[in-house]
Amino acid sequence: MNTHTLSKGAGMAQREQKEASTYAKVTARLLPFLFISYVAAYLDRVNVGFAKLQMLNDLQFSETVYGLGAGVFFIGYFLFEVPSNIIMHKVGARVWIGRIMITWAILSASMVFVSSPTVFYVLRFFLGVAEAGFFPGIVLYLTYWFPAQRRSRMNALFMIGIPFAGVVGGPLSGWILNAMHGAHGMAGWQWLFLIEALPSLVLGVVTIFYLPDSIRAASWLSNEEKQLLEENIAKENTGKVDHALSGVFGNPRVWLMAGIYFCCMMGLYGISFYLPTLIKAAGVKDAMDVGLLTAIPYGCAVVAMLGIAKSADRTRERRWHFTIASALGGLGLLLATIYGDNVALAMVALCLGTAGMLATMPVFWTYPSSILGGTAAAAGIAMINSFGNLAGFVSPSIIGWMKDVTHSTNAGMVVVSGALFLGALLALLQPRSLVNR
């Protein structure tokens, strides 16, 4: 082996070491903050599922009214998602993400004033408008920093905010409903909305001062580190297409991704809005006990998300990772309907369903950025997310309506389970060379 070869090998090893330390530094700086912010965001979005345990009786709302109110959030979300993400791409994440968090915190706290179905619908709609752009904005933001071979794990570290919100939010919400009910003349569900909005408000203000808009704007990186990160992103973006917006909306691959994500979200919001109800239906009556038990499926999901994302990045295989996870999610929810009157078996099924369904998400979000760059990526990610999140309207509306008709959530959960099986099949239509990068 000649001196030139040895020198080249040493240089590559040195670069790999520098690269590893730089990405570790970026991860430590950004991901904990983004994770905490998503926990706050998701808690504000779905705490209506816990408020339901008292709210429906206090306000005399039917299951149909609840399902429509829970879902109308996603109509506002759908309408403003793409414009919001394009604005963020133009003005930067720091101000725009901060703005999103502050406005949704104010609107979430305003849920204490719900007194009729109309007020419920209006506030949920505008909460969706306020939050539009947060999730796809962060997904896009991560593409500014991390290349594809690192992105499943980074997505997972951000998206475990969903199950972690369940782990923390379940017991917290159950405690608030029990401990604060009647305090200062307010119901427990009113205190729930008020207290759980406060972290989002504080984090929104902090975001404006903490989050850098780009690699170049990160004062905590050296010039050498900035150059390394920028070179890796520039190299990855070679070959990607920055379509005109009309090209994004006319791209059949983007629409296939939107359909797959719609199926995922049918599962996510079936679980998010009805997990407390399913546990209560299995025979657990105390709100605090329900809250504690909801933490178990979400805890399983944290492990599944991190494990499957790590495996997908290591093997550079994503189609089957997604397909198997989605199918297991559908199977778990189906089993939960069969064993719904047995607490132990229902909990095992719900753990499988929740873990499988949520494990699809960090893998899925490597797909859009594999073909789109620039403004096209901003619009494409937002379009896929906004269309997919229409399932947040469809899923609880179907389940609520079916429960009023059949007096059980089982029929609606079977529909949700079927959607996850369909998503697993659609994922196999993705070209292997496109998604396995």
N, C-alpha and C positions, 0 to 999 in steps of 0.2 A: 504494500500500500504506500503510495507516494505522499510527499509532504503536502501537496496541493489538496489531495483527497482528505487527509487528516485535518487540514486547516478548514476545509469546507464543512466537514462533519462537526467540528468544534463550533464553527460559526452558526450552524443550524441549531445545535443544542443550546447555544447561548441565546439565540433568538426565541426558541421555544420556551426557555426559562423566563425570559423577559416578558414574553407574551402571556404566560400563565400568571405571573405576578401582577401584570397590568390589569388583566381581566378580573382577577381576584379583588383588586383594589376598586375597580368600577362596580363590581357586584356588591361588595360590602358597603359602598357609598349609596347606591341607588336602590337596590332591591328591598332592603328592609323598610325603607320609607314608602316605596310604591306598594309593598305588601300591606303595610298598616293602613294606608289610604284606601286600598281596595276592601279591606275588612270593614272599615267604616262605611264605605259606599254600599257594599252588599247588604250590610246590616240594615241600613236605612231603606233599602229597596224592598226587602222581604220581611221586615219585622211585623208587617201587617198580618203575616201568618200566625204570629203569637197573639197579636192584638185581637184577632178573630175569636180567640177562646173566651173573651169577655165582651168584646165590642158588639157582636151580633145580637147577643141577648139584651145588652143595654139599649141599643138603638133599634131593636126589632127589625134587623136586616135579614133577608132570606139568603140562602146559599148562592142563589143566582145573582143577587145584588153584590155579594162579596166577590164572587168570581169575576164579575164584570169590572168591579172597582179595582181588584188586584191586577186585572189584565189591561185596563185602559191606560195604565202607565206606559205600556209599550207602543201605544199609538203615537203619543207625543215623542217617545224615544225614536220611533221609526222615522217620523217626519223630519226630525232635526239632526239625525245622526251624521249623514253625509256632509251637510253644510258645516257642522261643528268640526269634523275632522279636517276638512279642507282649510278652515280658518286656523286650526291649530298648526297645521303644516306651514302656513304662511306667517303667523305671528309668533309661534314658539309655544312650547309646552308649559313653561313656567307661569305665565300670566293666564293662559287659557285653562289649564287644569285647575289652577287656583280659583278662577272664576266659577268653574263648574261646581267645585266642592262647596264653596260658600253659598251659592244660590240653592243647591239641593238641600243643604243643611237647614236653611231658613224655611223652605217649603215642607221638609219632613217634620220639623217642629210644629208647623202650622196644622198638622193633622189633628192636634188636640181640639181644634174647632169643628171637627166633623160632627154634624147633627142630623144630616139627612143624606139619602143616596146621592142627590145632586152635588152637594158639597164634597162628598167622598169622591165622586167621579172627577170633579174639576181639579181637586188638589192632587189626585193621583196622576191625572193627565199632565199637569204642569210640573210635577216631580219628574216625570219622564222627559219632558222638554229640558229641564234643568240638567239632568244627568247625561243626556245625549252627548256622546263624544268622549266620555271618560274612559271606558274600557277600550274601544278601538284606538283612542288617542295614546294610551299606554302601550298597546300592542305595536302601534306604529313607532312610538318613541324608542322601544327596545330594538327595533331594526336599525336605528341610527347608531347604536352602540355595539351590537353583537351580531356576528355572522351566523349563517344558517346552522353550522355544526354545533353551535352553542345555544341555539335559540329555544329548543324544546325545554331544556333545563331552566333557562331564564324565565320562559313563559310559566313553567310550573311553579317557580319560586314566587312569582307574582300571583298566579291564579289560585294557589292554595289559600289565598285570602277568602275564597268562597267557603270551603269546608271549615277553615279556621273561624270564620264568622259564625258558623253553626256550632262549633265547639265552645266558643266563648259566649256567643249570643244566645244560645239555648238556655243555659243555666241563668245568665244575666236577665234575660227577658222573663223567665219564669219567676225569678226572685222579685223583679220590679212589679209584676202583676200581683203577686201575693203581698209583698211588703208595703207597697205604696198605694194600694187600693183604698180610696177614701181620704187620703192625706190632703189637707187643705181644700177639701171639697172636690177633688179631681179623681176620676176613675183610674185604675191601674193601667189600662190601655193608653190613657192620655199621658201619664207619666212616662210610659214606655217610649212613645214618640218623642217626647221632649228631651229626656235624658240621653237617648241614643243618637240624637242629632248633634249634640255638643262636640263629640270628637271630630266630626266632619268639618264643623265650623273652624275649629282650632287648626286642623291640618290644612284646610284651604288657605288660611293666612300664612302658615309656615311654608307652604309650597311656593308661594310668590318669591320668597327669599332664599329657598334652599335648592330648588331644582334647576340645573343648568339646561339651557335650550339645546345645546349641541356639545360635541366633543371639544371643539375649539373654545367654547365658553366655560369649560370646567377649570377653574383656577387651581384645583387640587391635583391636577395632572401636570407632569413635566412636559416640555415640548417634545421630547423623545417619545413619551408615552402617547401623546396626542397623535403624532405622526404614525406610530405603529397601528393605532386603532383606525385612523382614517384610511390608511393603505389597505387594511383588511376589508373595510366596508366598500371602498372603491373597487377593489378586486372582485368582490362578490356581486356588485351591481353591474359589472360588465355582462352584457347579454340580456339583462332585464329590459323590459319595455316600459317607457313612461308614456302610456297611451293618452290620447285625448279622453275626456270623460265619456264621450259617446262610445269610444272603443271599449272602455271598462264595462259599461252597461250592456254592450252587445256581445261580450265575450262569453261563450257557452261554458267555459271552464269556471269562470267566476260564478255563474248561476248554479252550476253543479255544486260548487262549494257552499253557496248560500242554501241550497236544498239540504245538503248534509248537515249544515249547522242548525237549520230549522229543526231537524229531527233531534239533534243534541239538546236544543233548548226546550223542546217538548218535555224531555226527561228532567232537565234541570229545574224548570219551574213547577212541574208536577210534584217534585220532591220539596222544593223550597217553600211553596205555599201550603203544602198539605202534609208534610212529614209530622208536624205536631198533631194534626187531626188523625192521621193513621195510627200513631202511637196511642192516642187517647181512645180510639175505637177498639184497640186491642185489649183495653181494660185498665189503662192507667188514667186515673181521674185527676190527681192533684197537679196543678199547673207547674209547680217546682219540679216534680218528678218527671213530667213530660219534658221540661226543659233540659234536665240532666240526661235523660235517655237520648234526646236528639243529638247530643254531643258524640255518641258512640259511632253512628254511621259516618258522620263528618270526620271523626278521627281516623277511621279506616280509609276514607277518601284521601286524606293528606298523604298517607303512606303510599297508596296506589298511584297518585299523581306523580310523586317524586320518583318512584321506582320505574314506572312505565316511561316517563320522559327521559330518564337517564338511559334506559335500555334503547329507546328510539334513537337518541343521539349517538350512542356508542356503536350501534349496528348500522346506522344510516338507513333504517327500515321504518316506514311510518304507516303504510297502508294497513298491514295486518295488526300492528299495535293498536291502531284506532278501531279496526273492525272487531277484534276480539273484545276490547274494552266496552264498546257500545253494545255488543250482543250480551255480554255478562250483565250490563246495566239493565237491559230489557228483561233478561231472565230473572234478575233479582226483584224487579217491580212486579212481574207476573206472579212469582212465588209469594210476594207480600199480600197479594189479593187472595191467594189460596189459603194461606195460613194466618189471615188477618185477625182471627179471634184467639190466637195463641201468642202471648207476649214474647216468649223466647224465640219461637220460630219466625215470627214476624220481624223481630229485630235482626236476626241473622240474614233474612231476605233483604231487609232494608239496607243493611251494611253492604251486601253484595251489589244491590242496585245503585246505591249512592256512590260507592267507590268506582264501579265500572263506568258509570255515566260521567263522573267528573274527571276520570283519568283520560277521557277522550280530548279534553279541551287543550292542554298544552301541546299535544301532538297535532291537533287540527290547525292551530294557529301558526304552524310553520308553513302551511300550504300557500296562502295568498302571497306572502312575501317571496316565495320561490319563483314567481313569474312576473310580479309587478314591482315597479320602482317609482320613486318621486311622488308627484301628485296622484298618479294612477294608484300607487299603493295606498295613499291616504284615502282616496275615494273608494277603492276596491275593498279594503278592510272594513271601512265604515258601512258600505253597502251590504256586504256579507253579514256583518254583525246586526245591522238594523233589520234586514229581512229575517234573519234567523231569530231575532228577539221578538218578532211578531208572534212566535210560539208562546211568548209570555202572556199574550192576550188570549190566544186560542186555547192553550192548555188549561188554565184555571177556569175559563169560561165553560169549556166542555165538562170538566170535572164538577163544577158547581151546578150546572144545569142537570147533569145526570144524577147527581146526588139528590136534588130536589125531586126528580122523577122516580128514582129507584130507592131512595133513602139509604144509599151506600156510596162510598167513593170507589168501590171496586171496578165498576164498569168504566169509569173515566180513567182509572189507572191502567186498565187493560189497553185502552187506546194509546196512552203514553208509552206503555211497554212496546206496543207495535211500532210506534214511531222510532224507537231506538233500534229495533231490528231492521227497519227500513234504512236508517242511516248507516248501519253496518254494511248493508248490501251496496248502497250507493257509493260508499268509500272505495269499494273495489273497482269502480269505474274510473277512478283517478289513474292517469298514466303513471306507471311505476317510476319511470325516469324523471318525472316531474316532481314527485313528492318525496322520493327517497334520496335526499341530498344531505 
